[in-house]
């Protein structure tokens, strides 16, 4: 086995695991941002709806357990660590533990499939900051490439959309629209990365996998001040438009998310599903990739790529695989409006 890397690090957003942790977590997310306390308390209610527990940490534990089993059965012999951006286990603490364990260089798998500031560049910045906090001798961390068009990501989504469509009677199934959702980002961020292009490719691949010529990509969980332009159309506006055209059945696929965390459970399963009930639409929500065996196997495959043991860089579609090392100017941060206005902070877990 190659000795280039001696560990795998799972990097994720983090989330509270009880009511007492919600406000401290949100303060971590909002540090350095001018967000009214009233808005923070509004978002806190989303978590209190689930007794203060975000599902993301539990999902990451399950993913790590599945990965450990995969590594144990098939290799490589790498320990797996886990560090979060906003809540325990915090990334700097994890790097300190890795240093104590003698880890010198790790591969980093980010729980986001696409290229954008918040899903790519910001994690690189997080790694740099955490290494500085951990101090001299902190392990180096090399981020694994984004995987939006990897078969191990796309094929589980095809399977999940197919199962969702199968819940409708056969005589109407072919007319049920597929609504693909992703987290909205500011247009200033979208214009400097390939986020939208990659999402559209993933949507085409999944739609083709279930025998469709396409589906509609919409956006959810919009944040930021009202004066700032964000990606549209909004999922709620799109559902209303479908209703106005006579649609009464729909499949929703959160293609922009790796697991069914808070944005999926609250924004789709609670708020969007509530709107559908009001409109008389039956919405079946397809699960994200989660810990699907093909997704777990994909992570191992991406690790083997970087270890030099797997020369084939698999992908679907036309865009090809992204490079291992991000260019220095990739996915820059969004341009900030000149005047800060109250709005919805980007709170994702």
N, C-alpha and C positions, 0 to 999 in steps of 0.2 A: 504494500500500500504506500501511496505517496506520503511524504512527511511535510509537504508544503503547508498543510493546515492540520491543526490538532484539536479542533472543536467545531461544532455548528451552533450558531446563536440565532434563536428565534426573536425577531424584533416586532413589537406590536404597539398598539395605542394605549392599552390599559383601561381599566374601569373599576368603579367601586364595587365592593362586595358586601355592603350593608348600609343601612340608612345613615349611620354616623360618618361614613366615609364619603358621602355624596358631595357635600360642600367643600371639604378639603380637596377632593379630586377636581371639582370644577374650578377651584381657584388655581390649581396647577395648570389646567388647560388654558385658562384665561390670563395667566401671568403675562404682563407686558401689553395687554390689550385694554382698550378703553370700552368696557362693556358695562352697562348699568346693572346694579345689583338686582333690580327687578327682573331683568332678563335671565340672569343666572338662576334666580329662584324659580322662574318659569320652567327652565330646562330641568332643574332639579326634580320637578314634579314628574317628569318623564321616568326618572329612575325610581321615585317613590311608588309609581304605578306598579313597579316590579319589586317592591319592598327594598329599594335601594341597591339592588344587585344587578350589575351589568352582566350579560352572559359571556362577554368576550374572554375573560380570564379562564372560566371553566372550559370554554371551547379550545383555548390554547393548551390547557393541560391535557385535554383529550387528544389533540393533534400531536403533542409531544410524546404522549404515551404510545400512540400509533407509530410514530417515527422511530421511537426506541425499539419497538418490536420489529419494525422493518429493518433497521440497522443490525439488530441482533441476529436476525435470520439470514440476511443477505450481505451485510457489510455496507459501508465501511465501519471500522471500529473507531467511531468518534463520539465523545460525550456531547450531550445536547444541553445548552443553557438557554435561558429565557430572560429578556429584559424589555421593559415597557418605557414608553415616552412619558406617560403622565401618572402612572400609579404602580404600586408595588406588584412584582419586583421591578424596581427602577433600574434603568440601564446602567447607570454609574455603579450602583451596588453590585450588579451582576458582573461587571468588568473587574471590580475589586476581588470578587470571589474567584473569578477565572484566573486572575493573576496569582492568588494564593494557591490555586491548584496547578500552577505551572503552565497555564495556557499562554502561548506566545502569539499565535495567529489563528483567527477563526473566520469561517464563512458566515455571512449574515443573511438569513432568509427573512424578508419583510412580508408581513401578511397583507400585501396589496399587489394586485396583478398588473397595474398600469403605471405609466410614466406621468408624473405631475409633481409640482413642488411639494405638496403635502404627503404624497405617497412614495416619493423617491428622494428628491434633493433634501427635504427636511430630515429624513432619516440619516442621510450622510452627515448633515450638520449635527444631528443628535449624537451620532457616534463620535464625532470629533470633540464635542463638548463633554461627553461622558468620559472619554479617554483623558481629557484634561483634568476633570474632577477626580478621576481614579488615581492620577499621579504618574510619576515616572515608572516605566515598566509595564504600563497597561497594555493588554493585548491589542494587536492590530486586528481590524475587522474589515473584510472585503465583502461588499454587498453582492448577492447573487442577482443575475439579470431578471428583468420583469418577464412574466410568463403568460400574458393575456391570450396568446395564440398557441400555447403549448397544448398538445392533445390531452395531457393529464389534467388540465383545467377545463378545456372545452367539452370533452366527452362526458364528464359527470353532469355538466349543465344540460347537455343534450338529453341525457337520460332523465334528469329531473323535470325538464320541460315536457318530455314525452309522457311521463307519469301524470303530470298535472293535466295535460290535454285529455288523457285517458279517463279522467273523472267526469268528462262531459259525455252526453249521449252521442253515439256514433253519427247520427244524422245531422248534428249541429257542430261536431268537433272541428270539421274543416274550416268553419267560418269563425271560430273563436280567435280573436286577435291576441298576439303575444306582445305584451308591453315590457320592454327591457328598461330597468331603472338603474341609475348610477348617481353617486353623490355629485350635486352641482358644485361648480367652482367658479370664481370670478372670471369674466372674459379675459381680463388682463393676464391671468394665470394660464388659461386655456390657449391663448395665442402664442405662448412661448414654450409649449411642449406638445407632445403627440397624444395627449389624453383622449381627445374626441376621436381622432383617427383610429386609435387602438380599440376604443369602445365600439365604434361602428364595425370594425373588422370582427370583433368577437361576436357581435350581434348577428352579422351575416353568417358566421360559421355555425352558430347554434341554430339559427333558423333553418339553414340548409340541412342540418343534421336531423331535423324533424320533418323534412320535406316541404318546407316553406321557402318562398322566394325572399322573405324578409320579415322584419318586425319593426316596431317603433321604439326608438331610443328616447326616453324622457329622463328628467332629473328630479331628484328629491333632496330633502334636508338642506334647502337653501339657507345660507347664513349671510352675515354682513349687513351693512347699512342699506336702506332702501335706495339710496342714490347710486349704489354700485351695481353695475350690470353683471349678471350671472348667467350661466348656461341655462337655456330653456329648450323645450317646453317643460313646465312643471307637471309632475305626475297628477296632481289634483285637477289642474286645468284640462289635462288630456282625458282623464276619466269623464269629466263633465262633457267634453266634446264627443267622446264615444257614445255617451248616453243620448246626446242630442241627435245622433245619427241612427239611433235605434239599436245600438249594441246592448245586449243584456248578459253577456258572458265574456270573461276575460281571464287570461293567464298573466300573472305578473312574475317576472324573473329578475331578481336583484343582481344583475350581471356585473355591476361595479363593485360588488362586495365578495370577500372570500368566505365569510361565515355569516350566520344569521344573528348578528349582534344587535345593539340597541336601535340603530337606524332602521333595521329591517323589522324588528319586533314592534317598535313603537310607530315609526313613520308609515310603514306599510301594513303590518298586521293589525294595528290599532286604528290609526287615523285614516289611512286609505281604505281599509276594509270597512270602517264606519261610514265613510262617504259612499262606498258602493252599496251598503245596505240602505242608505237613504235614497239612493237613485234607483234601486231595484236591479243592481248588477250583481251577478254571482262572480266573485273574484276568487280564483284558486292561485295561491302563491307557491311557486316552485322554490325549493330550498337552494341555497348557495352550495358551493363545492364542499365546504366543511371539512370533514375528515374522510371523505370518500376514498376507498382504496386506491383508485387511480390518481387522486390528488396527492396522497401520501407517497405513492411510488414516484410521482413527478418530482417531489422535493428531493428524494434520494437521487434521482437521475440528474437533477441540476447540480447536486453536490459532486457526483461522479464526473460531470463535465469539468468542473474546476479542479478536481484532483487529477485530471488528465487520463482517466480510465474509461471515458465514454466520449469518443470522437464525434459521434453524431449529435448535432444540435437540432432536436426535433421541433417542428412548428407546423401550423396549418395556415392556409390562406396565402396572401401575396406579400405581406409586409416583411417577412423574414424574422429571424431571431434578433433581439437587441444585443448590443455588445456587452461583454462582461464588465468592462470598466466604463462608467459614465464619463462623458466629457466634462471638463472643468466648468463649462458654462451651461450644462444641461438643466432643464426644469428650474429656472430662476424663480424667486419669490414673486408674488403679485405686486404690481404697482399700487401703492397705497393712495387712497383718495386724499386730496389736500385737507379736507375737513372731516373729522371723525364725527359720525352721527350714530345715535343709538340704533342697534340692529341685532341680528341673530349671529352670535359667535359660532365659529366652526367647531362644534363639539361632537366628536365622533368616538364611538366606542362599540 
